[in-house]
């Protein structure tokens, strides 16, 4: 486990995406560690951050999150979810607030946590709960789940635009290290980075799996914000759900 986390961290460190100085006391990570010090992620993320003691050179990215058995040697069906980029206002956040999935059950608990954060953090309960509920309805085992953003490397002098080539390289390296049994792409961000000769709309409409670095992949419409306003959103989500279920039940 430690070797994989170290390898993952050193890969991210090449792009200087997570300067440790940005993880201040009231950031989503540090507040989580304060409240849940014995949680696996609270402990293991320190092994990750140990290699990120450098000065910030660009806008920081969300941290990835992994379940407690993802990097273990225990057998299990490992799923990697790649979501679109949050554009959160500063480093110190965790993608989709996934670290809260196993420990928070109610809106009151969620609001209690988010109200303790610095003012730059904002992720509504409804959005967070939509993702958590859908992952559980898909039958994903949170212990064997890994969640990350698609593009994570910003341009040097631009806080709103990504270096697509660097982001593509990092994401491909991340997939290689994590070696999931199934990838679920939420939205078009990772699709655009990782595929050639395919059209996002056609793949989503078909509900079929594609191959990414030799790994089965399901492409799903994004389930929050403008994603749910696209035409035939419910039908597209239903097709993705059917495909995900067929893969999980046949494992």
Residue pairs with C-beta under 8 A, 6 or more apart in sequence:
1 44
1 71
1 72
1 73
2 47
4 71
4 177
5 44
5 47
5 48
5 71
6 47
6 51
7 177
8 48
8 64
8 174
8 177
8 178
9 47
9 48
9 49
9 50
9 51
9 52
10 51
11 170
11 173
11 174
11 177
12 18
12 48
12 52
12 152
12 170
12 174
13 51
13 52
13 54
14 170
15 152
15 153
15 166
15 170
16 52
16 54
16 56
16 57
16 58
17 58
17 60
17 61
17 152
17 153
17 170
18 48
18 49
18 52
18 60
18 61
18 63
18 91
19 52
19 54
19 55
19 56
19 57
19 60
19 91
20 49
20 52
20 53
21 55
21 56
22 56
22 60
22 90
22 91
22 92
23 29
23 30
23 49
23 91
23 92
24 30
24 92
24 118
25 31
25 34
26 116
26 117
26 118
27 90
27 91
27 92
27 93
27 117
27 118
27 121
28 92
28 93
28 94
28 97
28 99
28 117
28 121
29 45
29 63
29 92
29 93
29 94
29 99
30 92
31 113
31 116
31 117
32 39
32 41
32 42
32 94
32 99
32 100
32 113
33 39
33 42
33 45
35 113
36 42
36 103
39 99
39 102
39 103
40 67
40 68
41 65
41 66
41 68
41 99
44 66
44 71
45 63
48 63
56 91
57 156
58 153
58 154
58 155
58 156
58 159
59 90
59 91
59 154
59 159
60 90
60 91
60 92
61 85
61 91
61 149
61 152
61 153
61 154
62 85
62 86
62 88
62 93
62 94
62 95
62 149
62 152
63 93
63 94
63 95
64 94
64 95
64 146
64 147
64 148
64 149
64 174
65 94
65 95
65 96
65 98
65 99
65 101
65 146
65 147
65 148
66 145
66 146
66 147
67 102
67 141
67 142
67 143
67 144
67 145
67 146
68 102
68 143
69 76
69 143
69 144
70 78
70 143
70 144
70 145
70 146
70 178
76 141
76 143
76 144
77 141
77 144
77 181
77 182
77 248
77 251
78 144
78 145
78 146
78 178
78 179
78 180
78 181
78 182
79 140
79 141
79 144
79 145
79 146
79 180
79 181
79 182
79 183
79 184
80 145
80 146
80 147
80 148
80 175
80 178
80 180
80 182
80 183
80 184
81 135
81 145
81 146
81 147
81 148
81 183
81 184
81 186
82 148
82 149
82 150
82 171
82 183
82 184
82 185
82 186
82 189
82 190
83 95
83 96
83 147
83 148
83 149
83 150
83 186
83 187
83 189
83 190
83 222
84 149
84 150
84 186
84 187
84 188
84 189
84 190
84 222
85 149
85 150
85 151
85 152
85 162
85 189
86 93
86 95
86 96
86 123
86 149
87 160
88 120
88 121
88 123
89 120
89 121
90 120
92 121
93 121
95 147
95 148
95 149
96 123
96 128
96 131
96 147
97 123
97 128
98 145
98 147
100 110
100 113
100 128
100 132
101 132
101 135
101 142
102 142
104 110
104 113
107 125
107 129
110 125
110 128
110 129
111 125
114 121
114 122
114 123
114 125
127 224
127 225
130 223
130 224
131 223
131 224
134 223
135 142
135 145
136 142
137 241
138 241
138 244
138 245
138 248
139 244
139 245
139 248
140 248
146 178
146 180
148 171
148 174
149 189
150 167
150 171
150 187
150 189
150 190
150 193
151 162
151 164
151 167
151 171
151 189
151 193
152 162
152 167
152 170
152 171
153 162
153 163
153 166
153 167
153 170
154 161
154 162
154 163
155 161
155 162
155 163
156 163
164 193
167 193
168 193
168 194
171 190
171 193
171 194
172 194
172 213
175 183
175 212
175 213
175 215
176 213
179 215
180 215
181 215
181 216
181 251
182 215
182 216
182 217
182 218
182 244
182 247
182 248
183 212
183 215
183 216
183 217
183 218
184 217
184 218
184 220
184 240
184 244
185 191
185 217
185 218
185 219
185 220
186 220
186 221
186 222
186 223
187 220
187 221
187 222
187 227
188 200
188 222
191 198
191 200
191 203
191 219
192 200
194 212
194 213
195 210
195 212
198 210
200 219
203 210
203 219
204 219
204 220
204 221
204 236
204 239
204 240
205 232
205 236
205 239
206 239
207 236
207 239
207 240
207 242
207 243
208 243
209 216
209 217
209 218
209 243
209 247
210 216
210 217
210 219
211 217
216 247
218 240
218 243
218 244
218 247
219 240
220 236
220 237
220 240
220 244
221 227
221 228
221 230
221 233
221 236
221 237
221 240
222 228
223 237
227 233
230 236
